[in-house]
């Protein structure tokens, strides 16, 4: 399994907006992720960026209006329309949106869209007044009703001097939307996977917390890999500095108690739970309501154990007859295999992913991980040093073999 863009045919439509200069960046990003990007520029689009610029970053033909009228004209648009896995129009002007809404096919881009059967993503870019105009709003609604997917426009300073919705969404975000859309055809489509991530925070007083070094990177990578494989993802996350992957439903929590409640509310209709979060084992027994003042002195904090979420899940599975695959993580600093195996049995897991957090390349915050996977039948699999994205892919591949191919 690789990213869903790899090897896909994408048609990039570029229309007449100043945001067209960003289309080169978009074409470049898509190409680097392994997509074959064929571009079509409208006449107005070519006023803002040349086909040569786009062709230079995509390595493939960027067609313009004259290609419609050449001897091969009909072949160009029918071929592009039929071989495309996805069409993205970025930037899309009010004019092109209006044409598409009404089935007008008077240039190479609009004839291609009319002939296409693949998903179509539109990233509008125009003046805020034009976007707010009832005619444009009606056209957007018409297209949404036909299944076109809109991303943006974003709010901000516009070339017209106005501030408001009208800016084209940034290329990086358009790539994320395309990635999500293309992943929907993948094998885990229709499955729901719940992923927890990050280190929980336990309040001492209104300004102080007890927490741990977890960055959330492995959990977020798992959420992305699960989305890439086609599943719906609910990401239950403690505070992190990371951006949730496009398409995930984010539930933000802070404490172990909040994570416990969120997990229990989400697993009833889920196919799998991956507990990658570093959950606090203890919390202050009493949260002091007012900030503890330095002058008042600071004695000790009385701690009380938190609930072991995975143990509660194991009970809920039995009580509610849940058909749920459960994957745990084990953070260890010694006796990795023995300790992780114990957790696998105690928490009744289908699989545990163990890592030695004292290893500088496998611990908290870094982008790599070296893990030992232990399955419920006792068998083990030692993975080499991998990126956290690669570890995530391996875990999700395994889940796929259980949920789709019926293994395990
Ligand atoms: N976990 C949990 N609830 C807790 C603590 C941990 O569900 N209150 C989960 C973690 O998300 C992880 C697994 O249990 O998937 C193992 O977590 P880890 O911190 O390695 O182990 P602990 O169970 O906390 O045991 P110990 O502190 O003895 O290592």
Boltz pocket constraint, residues with backbone or C-beta under 6 A from the ligand:
constraints:
  - pocket:
      binder: B
      contacts: [[A, 256], [A, 275], [A, 276], [A, 277], [A, 278], [A, 279], [A, 280], [A, 281], [A, 306], [A, 307], [A, 308], [A, 309], [A, 310], [A, 311], [A, 327], [A, 328], [A, 329], [A, 330], [A, 331], [A, 332], [A, 343]]
      max_distance: 6.0
